[in-house]
Amino acid sequence: MMRRMVGMAVIVVLGCALSARAAETIESLAKRIGEQTAKYKSLQYNMHSVSEAQAMVGKSTMDGQFQAMRKGDKTLSRMETKSRSSMKMGDQPEQTQEYTSTMINDGEFMYTITDAGGRKMAMKMKPDPKMAGADPLNSESAFKAMGKDFNLKVLPDAAVDGKDAWVVEATPKDNKNPGMVLAKMVSYYDKKTGLPVKSIGYDKDGKVINTMIISDIKTNADIPADRFVFKAPPGVEVMDMTKMPGMGGKMPAADTQGDNAPSPAGE
């Protein structure tokens, strides 16, 4: 009798769990994650990304730090990255390149500084509020923006480095483009913080082409305000894209072809 009661209890619990999971939609999950991230006044984390080349033998790695802070009704952000790529075509010698990049959003404009082998460039653009990740502290809007170009689906929960995580799959809606590399992207969100901790991109054959790891996450930490103030490098002229006719100086649309494919995480 006792064994039967225990068995029935297990069935009830499993039934409830399965029902709860079945009821979870991308909309409800986006709202849940959005409510968590909306509580943060600031955000900081480190990034590590590895991308595999497709037509050529080689790969690229990227390490960096991301910071964001609320200021009134605006979100300021700064991202610093250091990248290294290596390519080898046939019998040709392997070619390597290293470069750094800094992106600063001061709440009004987006500034980008790149340095490739000592050759520096700087640009000024107008952020597009409709882009996924335009506001890194508004995850719900990032999901909505992603939904315009990607089909989003909630997958079964998983664990990442001991952290319970929600899992979201994103597949490009424009999947008939012959030049498209990214066929699927799976992102993992830490249930405790609502923040992304890992994303993996796959090609049409199921091969991993990009892996992004987020670590050392800090929320509501004190970040100096001058971190979000742009200062042009000495001797570098800033290209003002906001004054270019017909472009409006807005950030370009997200690239769904490869390394720059956006993540529902909005990072």
N, C-alpha and C positions, 0 to 999 in steps of 0.2 A: 504494500500500500504506500509506504513511504517512498519507495523507488518510483512508483507511478506519479506521485505528487511532485517529486523533484523533476522528473522528466517533463511533466506538464508545465512546470514553472520555467524550465529552460526554453521550451517551445514558445511560451508567451513572451519571454524576454527577447528571443531571437526575432519573433514576429514583429515586436514593437521596433526593434532596431532596424529591421529591413524596411518597415513602413516609413520610419523617419528618414532613412536614406533615400527611399523612392520619392518622398515628398520634397527632397532637396532639389531645387532648380538652380540654374545659373543666376537667375534674378534674385532668389532668396539668399544664395551664398554671397553674391556681390553686395547685397545690402548688409549682410552680417559682417563681412570684411570691412565694408565702408564705415560702419558704425564704430568699429574698433580703431581704424586709422584716423578717423575724424577727431578722436580724443587727443591725438598727439600734437604738441606744440612744435616739436622739432624731431628730426630723424637723421640718423647717421649710420652708415655701414660700409664695409669693404666689399669689393667685387673681384672675382676671378673668373675669367672666361677662356675657354679653349675652343677654337674652330678648326675643323678639318677642311682642307681644300678639296674641290671636286675634280676638275679637269686636270689639275696639276698635283704633283706630289709635294706635300708641305702642309703647314698649319700655322695658325696665328694664336698668340696668347695675349690676354689683356688683364692688367691688374689696376685697381683704382679705388677711390673713395668717393662716396656720395654723401652730400649733406643737404638738408632742407629745413626751412624754418618759416613759421607763419608770421606775417606782419600785417595786422589788420585783416582785410578780406583777401589778401594776396599771399602767395607762397613763393618764397625765394629759394633758390637752389644753386648748388655748385657741384660739379663732377670733374674730378681729375683722374686721368687714365694714362698708363704707359703701356704701349703695345709693341709687340715684336712679331714679325711675320717672316716665314721662310718658304721659298718656292723653288722647285726644280723641274725643269722641262726637258725630257729626253736625256741626252748626253751633256746638256749644258750645265755649267757649274751652278751650285746652289746659290740663290740670291737671298739675302736677308735685309730687312729694313726695320729700324726702330724709330718710333715717334711718340710724342706726348701730346695730350689734348686737354684743354680746360674749357668747360662750358659753365657760364655764369648767367643765371636768370635773376635780375635785380627787381623783378616785379613788373617791369615795364618792357624791357628789352632782353633779348638773349644774345650773349656775346660768346664767340668761339675763338680760342687761340690754339693753333697747332704748331708744332715744332718737329720738323722732319730733317734730321741731320744738320741742325743749325739754321735751317731755312724756316723762318717764322711767318705765319699769316694770322690775321685777325679779322673777324667779321661781326657785324651788328645786324640782328634780325628781330622781327616782331614775332613773339611766340604765338602759335596757333592754339587757342584754348580748346579746340575740338580734337586735338591729337591725343591719342592714348598716352598717359603719363605726363600730360601737360601740367597737371597738379599732382605731384607725388604723394600728397597727404589727402587726396580724395580718390580712394580706390574705386568707389562705386562709379564715378564718372569715367574712370579709366576703362572699366569693364564695358560700359555703354559705347565708348569710342571704339574699343576693340571689336565689339559686336557688329560694327559696320563692315569690316573687312574680313572677319573671321567667324566661323561657326564655333561657338563655345559649348562645351559639354562637361558636366561634373562627373568625375571618375571616382571609384572607391577610394576611401581614405588610405593614407600610407604613412610611413615613418621615415624621416630624414634626419640622420645623425641623432637618433633617439627622440626626436620631436614629432609629435602627432601632427599630421598635415592634411589639409584639404587639397585635392588634386583637380586641376582644370586642364582639359585638352582643347587646343585651338587649331583649327584647320582652315587654310585660306579659302575664301569663297570663290576666288578666281583661280581655280585649280586646272584650267585648260591652257594656261600660258606655258608654251614650250620651254621658256627660259627660266621657269620658276624652280628654285632649288628646295626651299622649305615646303614640306608636305604636311608636317604635324609638329606641334610644340606642346609639351606637357610641363605645367608649372605647379610648384608645390608651395602652399601657404601655411605657415606655422599657426596652429590653432590658438596658441597662447597670445600671440601678438597681431595676427592677421596679416603679417608681412611675408613677402616671398622669400624663400630660402634657397630655392633651386629651380632651374628651368632647363629643359633638354629639347633641342630641335632635331628633327629627323627628316631625311629625304624620302623620296617616293619608294625606295627600296627598304626602308626601315633602318637605314644606317644613321648613326648619331653624327650630326655635322656641327653641333654647337652645344656646349654645356656651360651654364652660368651658375656660379655658387655665390651666395650672399652670406657674409659672416660678420661677427663683431657688431651686431645690431645694438644701437643705443637709441632709446626714445626719451624725449623731453630733457635731453642733455643741454647744457649751456654751450651755445655756439657763438663765437664773436661775430658781431654784425658786419665787420669789415670783410668777412669771408665772402660776402655776397655783393661786394663793390668791385666793379670792373676797373682795371688799370692796364692800359695798353703797354706792351713791352717797349722799352726804349728803342726808338728808331723804326718802329713798325707802324705803318699806316693802316688804320681800320677801314675795311671796306664796308660802307654803309648800304646794306641791301634794302633798307627801308625806303631809299630814294630811287630805287630802280623801277622804271615805268613798267606797269603790267604785272609786277610780281607782288607788290605790297610788302615786300621784305619778310614774308612769313616763312616759318620753317618748312622745309620740303616735306611732302607726304611720306609716310612710313614706308620703308623698303621691305617687301615680303620675299625678297629673292635669296637672302642668305644671312650673313652675320648681323646685319642691322635690323633684322625682323623684330618687331616690337613684342613685348610680353604682356599678358594680361596683368602682370604684376605692376606695370606702369613704372618700371625702373628705368 
